[in-house]
Amino acid sequence: MRVSVFDTYVTRTDGRLMHFDILVRDDEMDLEKVYGFGEKFLAEKGQTGQVITTKECRFCHIEEASPEIGRSINERGFHIIEMENCL
């Protein structure tokens, strides 16, 4: 499965910068939906109320997903790769 990768940086409630990638199917380019996936992830991490816009989240590239990531996207619609300060 080919996926679109959105590079995302959000300031956490404690002021630290949280960095993660949002991965979706390569044909999913509805930015509001992508931002919603990011906000869902933030809520799961106890970071509700953080806003995701084009300032925080940008399309980066398309790549081939691993089978595990493909399964995650098929189940949830998205997959998150935690990079920095994701609790």
C-alpha positions as CSV (number, residue, x, y, z in Angstrom):
1,M,0.0,0.0,0.0
2,R,1.3,3.5,-0.9
3,V,0.8,6.1,1.8
4,S,1.0,9.8,2.1
5,V,3.1,11.1,4.9
6,F,2.2,14.3,6.7
7,D,5.0,15.8,8.9
8,T,3.4,17.3,12.0
9,Y,4.7,19.5,14.8
10,V,2.4,20.5,17.7
11,T,3.2,22.4,20.9
12,R,2.1,20.3,23.8
13,T,0.3,21.7,26.8
14,D,3.6,21.7,28.7
15,G,5.2,23.8,26.0
16,R,7.4,21.1,24.5
17,L,7.3,20.4,20.8
18,M,5.7,17.1,19.8
19,H,6.8,15.7,16.4
20,F,4.9,12.9,14.6
21,D,4.0,11.7,11.2
22,I,0.4,11.0,10.1
23,L,0.2,8.3,7.4
24,V,-2.9,7.8,5.3
25,R,-3.7,6.1,2.0
26,D,-2.0,7.9,-0.9
27,D,-5.4,8.8,-2.4
28,E,-6.6,10.4,0.9
29,M,-5.8,14.1,0.4
30,D,-8.7,15.6,2.4
31,L,-6.7,17.8,4.7
32,E,-9.5,18.3,7.3
33,K,-9.7,14.5,7.6
34,V,-5.9,14.2,8.0
35,Y,-6.0,17.0,10.7
36,G,-8.8,15.1,12.4
37,F,-6.7,12.0,12.6
38,G,-3.9,14.1,14.2
39,E,-6.3,15.6,16.7
40,K,-7.6,12.1,17.6
41,F,-4.0,11.0,18.2
42,L,-3.4,14.1,20.4
43,A,-6.5,13.3,22.4
44,E,-5.2,9.7,22.9
45,K,-2.0,11.3,24.3
46,G,-3.9,13.6,26.7
47,Q,-3.2,16.7,24.5
48,T,-6.8,17.8,23.8
49,G,-7.4,21.3,22.6
50,Q,-4.3,21.4,20.4
51,V,-5.1,22.7,17.0
52,I,-3.7,21.1,13.8
53,T,-3.6,23.3,10.6
54,T,-1.4,23.7,7.6
55,K,1.0,25.5,10.0
56,E,1.5,22.4,12.1
57,C,0.9,19.6,9.5
58,R,2.3,19.5,6.0
59,F,2.4,16.9,3.2
60,C,5.9,15.5,3.0
61,H,6.0,12.6,0.6
62,I,4.5,9.3,-0.6
63,E,6.1,5.9,0.3
64,E,5.4,2.2,0.3
65,A,4.0,1.2,3.7
66,S,5.1,-1.9,5.7
67,P,2.4,-4.6,6.1
68,E,2.0,-3.6,9.8
69,I,1.3,0.1,8.9
70,G,-1.0,-1.0,6.1
71,R,-3.1,-3.1,8.5
72,S,-3.2,-0.1,10.9
73,I,-4.5,2.2,8.1
74,N,-7.0,-0.4,7.0
75,E,-8.3,-0.6,10.6
76,R,-8.2,3.0,11.7
77,G,-7.9,5.0,8.5
78,F,-4.5,6.3,9.6
79,H,-1.3,5.4,11.3
80,I,1.0,7.6,13.5
81,I,4.7,7.4,13.7
82,E,5.9,9.0,16.9
83,M,9.1,10.9,16.5
84,E,9.7,13.3,19.4
85,N,8.0,14.1,22.8
86,C,5.0,12.0,22.1
87,L,4.7,11.0,25.8
